[in-house]
């Protein structure tokens, strides 16, 4: 390895040196076009290479991106943030185009986008949600009828969460996460509690929440990632487009730090969320009922 490369540091170390969460730095680097996420691997772009990024390989972590310790991280956080229009300025495509790319029916694409919370149903047609806008959605209406539909920036074809959701809907997988801390967390807190609906969760409290949702006929997903940040939420309710986040007393420090990132993502995308702890278990029925009755799309 050359001296120039050996003096560089990983994105995680760069984030630590600048006092920010690594997930936030990864998202900012992607937002500014320095890196792209593809098949759960971060890819260096020409812009990232020009900024001094390069690859190194190690026996422990494989191939990963390194940066100069002097990279101006502060400017990434505060200046020159790309607007949605600047970020998604490519060719616009329809759900039919997306379906052709993944070789699935357009109707399946619509249901996956709906489950992700990127679009919502209208009386007839589909409406863009705030989180859909951040992923390149553009609202359109049929001239003759006024029925709403959605077009997408073709960059969506590289969106890891969409790809994973579509492959999972077809019973396939695009690979396992290479995040070592996440893998360690999964090993320590194995999903061994079986719920009534067949879900396996990581704690008795999550089992009680899952069972409550199931018995009340509420569709829900467990540990669902909703956006490019790759951060998973305990429970996502696609019909109501809201989340229930369980805060375990045994969470490691890194996971506690993620909570602030989660709060920011949820606020930016206007996703209502209930943060649930062990102290709420004795009053689970009232707490969940009160929260879900606030969601206009949901009637218990």
Secondary structure, 3 states (H helix, E strand, C coil): CCHHHHCCEEHHHHHHHCCCCHHHHHHHHHHCCCEEEECCEEEECHHHHHCCCEEEEECCCEEEEEECCCCCHHHHHHCCCCCHHHHCCCCEECHHHHHHHHCCCHHHHHHHHHHHCCEEECCCEEEECHHHHCCCEEEEECCCCCCEEEEEEHHHHHCHHHHHHHHHHCCCCCCCCCCHHHHHHHHHCCCCEECCCCCEECCHHHHHHHHHHHHCCCCCEEEEECCCCCCEEEEEECCCCEEEEECCCCCCHHHHHHHHHHHHHHHHCCCEEEEECHHHHHHHHHHHHHHHHCCCCCCC
